[in-house]
Amino acid sequence: MATTLAKADESVDHAARLEHVSKSFATPGGQQLVLDDISIDVAPGEFVTLLGASGCGKSTLLNLVAGLDRPTVGSITTEGRPALMFQEHALFPWLTAGKNIELALKLRGVPKPERRGKAEELLELVRLQGAHGKRVHELSGGMRQRVALARALAQESNLLLMDEPFAALDAITRDVLHDELTRIWAETGLSVLFVTHNVREAVRLAQRVVLLSSRPGRIAREWQVDIPQPRRIEDAPVAELSLEITEVLRGEIRRHGQH
Amino acid sequence: MASTDTTKTVLPDAGSVEAGLDALESGVVGRTPFRQTFVNKILPPIVAIAVVLAVWSLLYPVVDNPSKLPSPAAVGGAFKDAWMKGELLGYIWTSVSRGLLGFFFALLIGTPLGLLVARVKFVRAAIGPILSGLQSLPSVAWVPPAVIWLGLNNSMMYAVILLGAVPSIANGLVSGVDQVPPLFLRAGRTLGATGLKGVRHVVLPAAMPGYVAGLKQGWAFSWRSLMAAEIIASFPDLGVGLGQLLENARTASDMAMVFEAILLILFVGIAIDLLIFSPLERWVLRSRGLLVKG
């Protein structure tokens, strides 16, 4: 029933394991089922996107995996506390870009003398060397999300949860950040669970796409994406698979209009 | 992205596109030139003061009764006399030291109280409404009970300041905490800032704008309460502050001195705000990008 942390001596063959997870919320009209019997394994180093239309409970699911909420039924196992990135950058405006990262390091217990150097390294990883002293409002949307990514990476969790992190960015910036995320994922060997409603984005990034149906959120279908990286969002194989997934997604959405 | 040879040349390309985007989207921020600051910020209040003086000078011969409306020159003379006798700074210091010390105590009490009300549901339900109600109670109402409880002394002055300023400071912090975006709290929790760490690293810094607004108002209330206390409870042993100066002027029917005292009370209140609280507020807002130049 509860979120349990894997012990060190257990052999871990997954970065996150969701077993028959259901979640319902109390509403004035009674219990509302948001997630229904979700089972997903994310292998170490795997990149999985969760794809779904509105009302599929994507964000609820990420909250559960992040440990911010508890499932009503089922169990979720992660190794340590996962890092979480939001659609809004959620950087603290009273701190500089670098200090935001250093706060994450501090809360993880990294001793003070090491923090500055580590923060600089992480900024370099997201190609923002020299931005340590910048205020959050001085950065562009894309730069803010990269600082947010660096702050999430500062947690040194081996699972990174991303809740539509690029949805509010313009297309060009989003494209560049896809490249960055792919590069950083390959460099760090992180497992990523990435939530989006953008089919092409899902195919562009993931090794596996999991489609959720809406109200309640159930796993509708899964696709392995065998297109080699680096991919571009306008590549023909990406477009082809996106088309196929979109058709299934539309079918799922259509069912809701036919009550 | 010049090359359409899609899959191969992506990675080196990405970095340079990114650098270009960063450069395009980062504005250059410089300092405002002094001339502009002068025209926008310094000149308008000087003009306003000049207009007030002009209207006053025109009105003086019309009223033609120095015991009701003294001339600007007579008020200036009252300032000069007090300065020459070496008493002017003494009046100011007596009141300012009381006011700031009282405010400091109010800060020490109001801050934890505000945090408690903001974070503990039971405390909020119990004293939250009283605390905001107290803000609308004129602090002069506390002077009679304070005199009866504590007598005519400095502690009575401090008590009145506290009762005036603590609710403002606490309420400012409460509204600051209430306005912390839930996203910051979620982000803080995923980073491991829970419990007291969450309060220290997320809640308090995020609540700073509301807190500083509360401090500003708290100072205004401190100063008002103190003046009320000094006017009502003037007693020779307490030393002459600005409130007593005003009361002494009234009993002496010296209208120029009355004006002098009122102007001093006004200027000191404004000066403390301009020297301490406004810069603090601007610094807090500017560092968060909340002070956008029009």
Interface residues (C-beta under 8 A of the other chain):
Chain A: A66 L68 R81 P82 A83 L84 F86 E88 A90 F92 P93 W94 L95 L103 A104 L107 R108 R127 L128 R135 V136 H137 E138 L139 S140 G141 G142 M143 R151 Q155 I172 T173 V176 D179 E180 R183 P228 P230 R231 R232 E234 D235
Chain B: T6 T7 V10 L11 A14 G15 V17 E18 A19 L21 D22 E25 S26 G27 V29 L183 F184 R186 A187 R189 T190 L191 G192 A193 K197 H201 V202 P205 A206 M208 S287 R288 G289 L290
